[in-house]
Amino acid sequence: MLTKNNSKEKWKPKPVGLGVDVAGVLGWTDENETYRTYSPMVIFLSLTPDPNFRIETEIGALFFSGGDAYYYFSFGLLGMWQKEKANFYSGVKLIRITDAQITTFNPTIGGEYIFGEHFSIGSEIGFPFAIANKDAAIGFGFNRLIFRFYL
């Protein structure tokens, strides 16, 4: 719902949102090499119990520049704040890449512009740190283009 606040409209977050990421790209570097991953389709489920707090899960596939492909899922806790028809958020996501046995800690910041009451387009960037088999890798900028529908 859009509410009046100092004569400007302010979006009130909906309790449930479904989204897709259509352009996720990430570069990784470890002690041996630098490589890229691409995630062509990710599905999000966003739960917003409070206007300033979001719980978000996602499931998707990662394709590595070396030819490997894996499924992953994540769980995130995000603080939020709104200004007019924009929603901004930051927090952390934990990502588990299933077959590769990789766990990623991903500080994240993002924003979205709300169209009407139920649709948004947004972007998000994260800076993941991954641990796999006692080896570490640092991601340098996971960026996304996200479309969401709020129920």
DABEL-V695037 format. One record per residue. N is the residue number from 1. PHI is phi in whole degrees, -180 to 180 (999 if undefined). Layout:
n/phi
N/PHI
N/PHI
//
This chain:
n/phi
1/999
2/-92
3/-121
4/-82
5/-145
6/55
7/65
8/-117
9/-76
10/-128
11/-76
12/-103
13/-57
14/-84
15/-72
16/-136
17/-137
18/-120
19/-145
20/-135
21/-104
22/-109
23/-153
24/-77
25/-135
26/-146
27/-103
28/-125
29/-142
30/-132
31/-68
32/-106
33/-160
34/-120
35/-148
36/-119
37/-122
38/-134
39/-123
40/-72
41/-154
42/-128
43/-111
44/-111
45/-126
46/-110
47/-115
48/-123
49/-75
50/-147
51/-59
52/-111
53/-149
54/-131
55/-109
56/-132
57/-117
58/-149
59/-139
60/-169
61/-126
62/-116
63/-116
64/-90
65/-62
66/-80
67/107
68/-75
69/-137
70/-140
71/-95
72/-146
73/-140
74/-143
75/-137
76/-131
77/-120
78/-132
79/-84
80/-133
81/-149
82/-118
83/-142
84/52
85/-99
86/-116
87/-125
88/-116
89/-151
90/-154
91/167
92/-135
93/-125
94/-104
95/-118
96/-118
97/-92
98/-63
99/-67
100/-82
101/55
102/-114
103/-115
104/-123
105/-99
106/-130
107/-61
108/-136
109/-139
110/-162
111/-158
112/-147
113/-104
114/-95
115/-105
116/65
117/-104
118/-126
119/-119
120/-146
121/-128
122/-151
123/-138
124/-146
125/-131
126/-133
127/-129
128/-76
129/-125
130/-112
131/-127
132/-144
133/51
134/68
135/-100
136/-122
137/-140
138/-116
139/-87
140/-118
141/93
142/-91
143/-112
144/-141
145/-120
146/-120
147/-110
148/-128
149/-121
150/-103
151/-85
//
